[in-house]
Amino acid sequence: MIPIGMTSVIVSGYRVSALSALTICEAGEDMRTATRTLEALYAPIEADLAYAVRVFDEELVSEIAFVNEFCETVRSYRGKMLRPAFLLLTAKASGECSEKHHVLAAVVEMVHMATLVHDDVLDEAGERRQQPTVASFAGNTSAVLLGDYLISHAFHLCSGLEDQYAARRVGATTNVVCEGELLQNFHRRDVSIGESVYFDIVGRKTAALTAVACELGARYAGASPSVVDAMWRFGNAAGIAFQIVDDVLDIVGDESRVGKTLGQDLALGKLTLPTIHFLQNATSAEADRLSRILAGDDEADPLEVRALLEGQGSFDYALDRARGFVQEALAALSEVPESPSRRSLEALAGFIVDRQF
């Protein structure tokens, strides 16, 4: 284990700066070690996260056996559980956790799981968490319906709260997430898009849910409007950083660590920050080669693409941008007092860039 702040760590061969006084897994350690690191960062909310998981599991119970089997597959997708952790940690950093937070943590995880099930259809992914996706073993129709089932249950949970603020915010956010996915699909194989379009997409499809999770955590802890806004800004910046790193890992990651099918962005013609940077800075011949791959005219060779982007410094550029958003997230935390929960939030922000899965 390396104490962050004393050194830097490596993400898939790329050195990234350390961002906190807490610990992170050493490069080369396996996913179990990284998971143990997350467990340490989740220590302030250990009991609350367990309650949220219980709410999640008890909500997804059907009279139909095969539906329960599908839901069991979804439960196995639990990995970092960043969104419920962010919600619970922002609650504790802003005030105290309550039963409402346990419900809301389950809700945001349920919405996230629905997006994963749907993403596996859109991305034609065969594996997630080292096992077949629902789409791969049950078909796209079943996967789409299961994602809808998860969304329905998320709103059923929300409707049980005394007020409808959370339901309205989660509803508005799922609208934004869908807009992000529609926007990304609209621009597939469009090599002319720039960074503004990319950040519009990731701000909607990824950051919106992390932002609202942090907002709800603070609001239902009784925080002031300024703190609630700051926690939304923290979640938004952290979510953008997370997606940038995810896009880097899609090209340079190790499937055994990342836990899902990689290389789909290239295959489906989805432009990401590394590829956008490359197209804007490479020679005309190199840019034309990648453009033809993204357009689907040439077959993608992952090793060739990786070498091209490495040579142009596109991965380093993307990770630098991710670190910038992490710094924005850390600045937002100045609105809450020093505490174990705030320190965990700071370390989780660093983990987003340092992670290997």
Number of C-alpha atoms within 10 A of each C-alpha: 12 16 17 21 13 12 11 18 21 18 22 18 10 14 14 18 19 24 25 21 16 20 22 28 25 18 19 11 12 14 17 11 15 21 16 13 17 23 14 15 25 24 15 21 21 14 12 22 23 12 18 24 21 14 19 24 14 10 17 17 14 12 7 8 10 10 16 14 13 15 20 14 15 21 16 12 19 13 12 13 17 20 23 29 29 31 31 33 30 34 30 21 28 26 17 17 22 15 13 19 26 24 22 28 29 27 30 25 24 27 22 22 20 23 23 18 26 21 17 22 20 16 16 17 20 18 18 21 17 16 14 16 25 27 23 17 11 12 12 18 11 17 24 20 14 22 22 17 16 24 22 14 17 26 18 14 19 22 15 12 15 9 10 12 15 23 20 14 16 24 16 13 22 21 14 20 22 14 16 22 19 13 18 23 16 11 18 17 22 16 21 12 15 16 13 8 16 20 18 16 24 24 23 24 26 23 29 25 27 30 28 26 35 28 30 28 35 31 23 21 22 16 22 12 12 10 21 26 19 23 35 27 24 30 31 29 27 30 29 29 31 24 22 27 26 21 23 22 21 21 22 22 22 16 18 13 16 19 18 22 21 24 20 16 18 25 19 18 21 22 27 27 23 24 28 19 20 23 25 13 14 17 12 10 9 15 19 14 18 24 21 16 20 24 19 15 11 12 12 17 12 16 11 11 19 17 12 19 22 16 12 17 15 23 26 17 15 22 24 17 17 23 27 15 23 29 19 19 27 23 14 19 21 13 16 18 11 11 13 17 24 22 19 26 25 23 22 26 28 28 25 23 28 28 24 23 23
